[in-house]
Structures are given as structure tokens and as C-alpha cells.
Amino acid sequence: MPTAKDVLLQLARGLEHIHKKGLVHRDLKPENVLIWVDPNTQKVLMKWADFGLSKRVNEKGSYSMQSGVKGTLDYSAPEILKLLEKEDTSTSTDGTTSPNTRGNIKSDVFAEGLVFGYFLLGGVHLFYSGSRYHIQSNIIEKEPPNLPKIQFKDIRTLIQKMLEKDPHKRITSSDVTQELQEIEMSINNSIFAEDTYPSLEEVEILLQKEMDINSVDEKGLTPLLHLALPKKNEGDNLVEIFRLLITKGANVHCETENKMNALHLLCEHYKNENFIDLVKLLIEKGINVNCEKKRWNAFNWLCKMYPHNNLLELVKVFIASGIKTTTDGMLFSSYVIITKKKI
């Protein structure tokens, strides 16, 4: 399954697409989320289904409700539920409403917020307060009692905007998509933007927020690649950070636009004596030790840049991994090792 934030973003993009096509869905609920697996990539995609109640909207996003209230009431916006309470002359005896009664496309956004909450709370309705018979009255009259139980503050804030009682003040489906994208970017940038290595605790917090550990920033770098670049601090915990990210699914085979992988970058930049543990970890996870930049592989950069006395141990690890020894830089690397008196 995708991460929680990816699920929300896929659904948000789906509703935004529906609305841009000039349609209101009118029956968004958990049962109408279709989970589809791409047979070619095995990627799981979330889609909105069941358009039996959908209608065209005008340029202002409104539509006629002369045929009456439709949809699943526990997943309806308050303005929709209030129509059921009206007992004036605007409601006819046959269950239809006045020709002047119009719905708003933003009712879908409210329903989508309810679906988001249901998903994040593991099947609990945001407005459930002990009895399902109170859900509809709670939607009309109260704030969602279960919203504080959602773990992610930024997502809670977004859903609160989606559940605005006044549809004219409620955000649009495009706003939802945009805010989710900004939330994802802010999470990823918390690793990308820093010029120091994060602590293990900071990485664990990011993972709890379900950051996309294989996302690519504007420079074409994943978190793993970005951590392989030079930083101001020592990076004593970098082995543990790499192990944690890889355990959570970070792709060790990712490369920069110049075809350099994390091992290549680390050999060029990383100077900590614990590097041998990091090298062993990456080799164990199957990283390409022969990734080259201008016919220099990681071994060449290691021999040129690494300053510590355990260089020979690192050389042995590389040779045991099957590193190529015929690159243009190999003679130079051998010369460096000899002149450094490491063998």
C-alpha cells in the first residue's frame, strides 16, 4: 500500500480532476474508494468510484437539487443535511426540493475530509461520539470529536479546513491537492535543506510522518543521496540513519543526474572512521560498487580522499565485493595507497 499521505494525495488529485471536468460526485464515502493495482508496475492506485449520482455543475460550481438530497447521509456536508430538516414550503410532498435550491461542489470536499479521517483513524468516523445515530446531528451542530486523534498536525489542520461548516469559506478540491503537496515537500525538505546530518531521532520523527523516502528534490536527489553529500558535522550516527532508511524501503540503487550513487558520493566526501561500517551496509544491500563518474568508481575516490589509517581494511572490503580494478584511476589509486604508506 502507498503511504498514508500518498493515499490522501491520490484521492485529492482524483477529486480535483472530477471537479475540473465540471462534475460533482455527491456520494464520496469509504465504500466508493477503488483500490487498483497497475499490472505492469504493481503500483497501488486509489481512485474514486460510483458516479451514479454525479451531476454537472455551472461555472460557479453549483447545481440544481430539485430532485432532492442524494448520497450517503453520514458522509454528507452540513448544508446538505440541513435541507432534510426544512419543513417550509420549499420542500414539496413528493420528496423533491424547490427548483431554486442549489447545491455546491464544495460539499464533495467536506465528504472527502470525512473519508480522509476515516482512513487515518482506521475505520472511525470523525463525527462518531458513541452512537452512529448522532453522526448526522454532530456534522450539523458540532466540531469533529475524533479529529484530535489524527496523529499528523499538518493533516489535522488541512482536514479542519475541509470540514468548514460554511461552504463559501471551505477550501476547494484544488486547494486540498496543493496543501497536501506542500506538506509532502516540507517534510522532505527537512532533510534536503540542512547542511548538517540530522539526528536519528529526527529521522524517526520524519518516518512517523510518513515522508516519501524515495522522493526526488529539485536537484534530482533522494534523501539517501542527499545524506551522502558533505555536511558540516561529523555524522557519527550516519550508519544507523542509513540502516533505518534502507529498512523502511529507501532505494540504495538511486543515482544522481551524473550517475553517481550513494557509495560513490560517500567515498568522495565522507571522512568519518566509521565509514567501513557504512560501506559494508551498502554492499550488503546490493549497491553497485562499480558505479562510475568519468571512469572513476567509488574505490578511486576512496583512495584519493579517505584520510584514516583503516584505508587498507576498506580496500579489502571493496576488493571482496568485486570492485573493478581496470578503470583509468586504478593506477593512481594504487600509487596513493603506497604513498600514504597504508600497505
C-alpha positions in Angstrom: 0.0 0.0 0.0 1.1 3.6 -0.6 1.9 5.7 2.5 -1.0 7.5 4.2 0.0 10.8 2.7 0.2 9.3 -0.8 -3.3 7.8 -0.4 -4.7 11.2 0.6 -2.8 12.9 -2.3 -4.1 10.3 -4.9 -7.7 10.8 -3.7 -7.3 14.6 -3.6 -6.0 14.6 -7.2 -8.8 12.4 -8.2 -11.5 14.7 -6.8 -9.7 17.7 -8.3 -9.9 16.0 -11.7 -13.6 15.3 -11.3 -14.3 18.9 -10.4 -12.2 20.3 -13.2 -14.3 18.2 -15.6 -17.4 20.2 -14.3 -18.8 17.4 -12.2 -19.9 17.0 -8.6 -19.7 13.4 -7.3 -22.3 13.6 -4.5 -21.5 10.3 -2.9 -17.9 10.2 -1.7 -17.5 7.6 1.1 -15.1 4.9 2.0 -17.0 2.3 0.1 -16.6 4.3 -3.1 -12.8 4.2 -3.0 -11.4 1.8 -5.6 -8.0 0.2 -4.9 -6.4 -0.7 -8.2 -3.0 -2.4 -8.8 -1.2 -1.5 -12.0 -0.4 -4.9 -13.6 2.7 -3.5 -15.2 4.3 -1.7 -12.3 2.4 -3.3 -9.4 1.9 0.3 -8.1 -1.2 0.6 -5.9 -3.5 3.4 -7.0 -6.6 4.9 -5.2 -9.5 6.1 -7.3 -13.0 7.4 -6.7 -15.7 5.1 -8.0 -19.5 5.0 -8.5 -20.6 8.1 -10.4 -24.3 7.2 -10.4 -25.3 10.3 -8.6 -22.8 12.7 -10.2 -24.1 15.9 -11.9 -22.9 18.7 -14.0 -22.2 22.0 -12.2 -22.2 25.5 -13.6 -19.2 27.9 -13.8 -19.9 28.9 -10.2 -19.7 25.3 -9.0 -23.4 25.0 -8.2 -26.0 22.5 -9.3 -29.8 22.0 -9.1 -31.1 19.9 -6.2 -34.7 19.8 -7.4 -34.6 16.0 -7.4 -33.9 16.1 -3.7 -31.0 15.1 -1.4 -28.9 12.3 -2.7 -25.9 10.3 -1.3 -24.9 8.7 1.9 -26.1 10.9 4.8 -23.3 10.0 7.2 -20.8 11.3 4.6 -22.8 14.4 3.6 -21.9 18.1 4.3 -23.9 20.1 6.8 -25.5 22.2 4.1 -26.9 19.0 2.5 -28.2 17.6 5.8 -29.9 20.9 6.7 -32.0 20.6 3.6 -33.6 17.5 5.1 -34.6 19.5 8.2 -36.5 22.1 6.3 -40.2 21.9 6.8 -41.2 25.1 4.9 -42.8 25.4 1.5 -39.5 24.9 -0.3 -40.0 21.2 0.1 -42.7 19.5 -1.9 -44.8 16.5 -0.9 -43.1 14.2 -3.4 -39.7 14.5 -1.8 -38.2 16.9 -4.2 -37.0 20.4 -3.3 -37.7 23.8 -4.7 -36.3 24.5 -8.2 -34.4 27.4 -6.6 -32.5 25.1 -4.2 -28.9 24.6 -5.4 -26.0 22.5 -4.1 -22.4 23.5 -4.1 -19.4 21.5 -5.4 -17.6 22.1 -2.1 -19.9 19.6 -0.5 -17.7 17.0 -2.1 -14.7 18.5 -0.3 -16.4 18.1 3.1 -17.2 14.4 2.3 -13.6 13.9 1.2 -12.4 15.2 4.5 -14.6 12.7 6.3 -13.1 9.9 4.1 -9.6 11.1 5.0 -10.4 11.0 8.7 -12.0 7.5 8.4 -8.9 6.2 6.7 -6.4 7.8 9.1 -8.4 6.7 12.2 -8.6 3.1 11.0 -12.3 3.0 10.3 -13.7 5.5 12.9 -15.9 8.3 11.7 -14.7 11.8 12.6 -18.1 12.7 14.0 -18.8 9.5 15.8 -19.4 10.1 19.5 -20.7 6.9 21.0 -23.6 6.2 18.6 -23.8 6.2 14.9 -27.3 7.8 15.2 -25.6 11.0 16.3 -23.3 11.4 13.4 -25.6 13.5 11.2 -26.6 15.9 14.0 -22.9 16.1 15.0 -22.0 17.1 11.5 -24.5 19.9 11.6 -24.0 21.2 15.1 -20.6 20.2 16.4 -16.9 20.1 15.7 -15.5 16.6 14.9 -14.7 14.9 18.2 -12.2 12.5 16.7 -10.2 14.9 14.7 -7.6 15.4 17.5 -6.8 11.7 17.4 -5.2 12.1 14.0 -1.5 11.9 14.6 -0.3 14.4 12.0 -0.8 18.0 12.9 -0.5 19.3 9.4 -3.1 16.8 8.1 -5.4 17.7 11.0 -5.2 21.3 10.0 -6.0 20.5 6.4 -9.0 18.3 7.3 -10.3 21.1 9.6 -10.4 23.4 6.6 -12.2 20.7 4.6 -14.8 20.4 7.3 -15.6 24.1 7.4 -19.4 24.3 8.1 -19.8 27.3 5.7 -19.3 26.0 2.1 -18.4 29.5 1.0 -15.4 29.5 3.4 -14.5 25.9 2.7 -11.4 25.3 0.7 -11.6 23.8 -2.9 -10.5 20.4 -4.1 -7.6 22.1 -5.8 -6.6 23.7 -2.5 -6.6 20.3 -0.9 -4.2 18.9 -3.5 -2.0 21.9 -3.3 -1.7 21.8 0.5 -1.0 18.1 0.5 1.8 18.6 -2.0 3.2 21.4 0.2 3.0 19.2 3.3 4.9 16.5 1.5 7.5 18.9 0.2 8.0 20.5 3.7 8.6 17.0 5.2 11.1 16.1 2.6 12.9 19.4 2.7 13.5 19.0 6.4 16.2 16.5 5.3 17.2 18.1 2.0 17.7 21.7 3.2 20.0 21.1 6.1 23.8 21.4 5.8 24.3 19.1 8.8 23.4 15.5 9.4 20.1 15.0 11.2 19.9 13.0 14.4 18.5 9.5 14.4 15.5 10.8 16.4 14.8 13.5 13.8 14.7 10.9 11.1 12.4 8.6 13.1 10.0 11.5 13.6 10.0 12.1 9.8 9.3 8.5 9.2 6.4 8.6 11.6 5.0 11.5 9.5 5.3 9.0 6.6 7.7 11.0 4.4 8.4 9.6 1.0 11.9 8.3 1.5 12.4 7.9 -2.3 11.1 11.3 -3.3 13.3 13.4 -5.5 14.0 17.1 -4.9 14.6 19.8 -7.4 18.3 18.8 -7.8 17.3 15.2 -8.5 18.4 13.9 -5.1 16.7 11.4 -2.8 17.1 11.7 0.9 19.7 8.9 0.8 21.7 10.7 -1.9 21.4 14.0 -0.1 22.8 12.4 3.1 25.8 11.2 1.1 26.8 14.8 0.4 29.3 16.7 2.6 27.9 18.2 5.8 29.4 20.4 8.5 29.1 17.9 11.3 30.8 14.5 11.7 27.8 12.2 11.1 28.6 9.7 13.8 25.1 8.3 13.5 25.0 8.1 9.7 25.3 4.3 9.7 22.2 4.0 11.9 20.4 6.5 9.8 21.2 4.7 6.5 20.2 1.4 8.0 16.9 2.8 9.2 16.1 4.4 5.8 17.0 1.3 3.9 14.9 -0.9 6.3 12.0 1.4 5.6 12.4 1.0 1.8 15.0 3.6 0.7 16.3 2.7 -2.7 20.1 2.1 -2.5 20.3 2.0 -6.3 19.3 5.6 -6.8 21.7 7.8 -8.7 22.3 11.5 -9.3 21.9 13.0 -12.7 25.6 12.4 -13.1 25.1 8.6 -12.5 26.7 8.7 -9.0 25.2 6.5 -6.3 25.4 7.0 -2.5 28.5 4.9 -2.2 30.3 6.9 -4.9 29.3 10.2 -3.2 30.3 9.0 0.3 33.8 7.8 -0.9 34.3 11.3 -2.3 33.0 13.2 0.7 32.7 11.2 3.9 35.7 11.3 6.2 34.4 9.6 9.4 36.3 6.5 10.6 33.0 4.6 10.9 32.8 4.7 7.1 33.8 1.0 6.9 30.5 0.0 8.6 28.6 2.2 6.1 30.4 0.6 3.2 29.7 -2.9 4.4 26.0 -2.0 4.9 25.6 -0.6 1.4 27.4 -3.5 -0.2 25.3 -6.0 1.8 22.2 -4.2 0.4 23.4 -4.7 -3.1 24.6 -1.2 -4.1 26.6 -1.1 -7.4 30.2 -0.8 -6.3 31.3 -0.1 -9.9 29.2 3.0 -10.5 31.5 5.4 -12.4 31.8 9.1 -12.9 34.3 10.0 -15.7 35.7 6.4 -15.5 36.3 6.7 -11.8 34.4 4.4 -9.4 33.9 4.7 -5.7 37.2 2.9 -5.0 39.2 5.5 -6.8 37.6 8.3 -4.8 38.1 6.4 -1.6 41.9 6.0 -2.2 42.2 9.7 -3.1 40.1 11.3 -0.3 40.0 9.0 2.7 42.3 10.2 5.4 42.3 7.5 8.1 44.5 4.6 9.0 41.9 1.9 8.3 42.1 2.6 4.5 43.6 -0.9 3.9 40.7 -2.5 5.6 38.3 -0.6 3.4 40.3 -1.6 0.3 40.0 -5.3 1.3 36.2 -4.8 1.6 36.0 -3.3 -1.8 38.1 -6.0 -3.5 36.0 -8.7 -1.8 32.8 -7.0 -3.2 34.0 -7.4 -6.8 35.1 -3.9 -7.5 36.6 -3.4 -11.0 40.4 -2.9 -10.9 40.8 -1.9 -14.5 39.5 1.7 -14.5 41.7 4.6 -15.6 42.1 5.7 -12.0 43.3 2.4 -10.6 47.0 3.0 -11.1 46.6 6.4 -9.5 44.7 4.8 -6.6 47.5 2.2 -6.1 50.0 5.0 -6.1 48.1 6.9 -3.5 47.8 3.9 -1.2 51.5 3.3 -1.4 52.5 6.9 -0.8 50.2 7.1 2.1 52.0 4.0 3.5 48.9 2.1 4.1 50.3 -1.1 2.7 
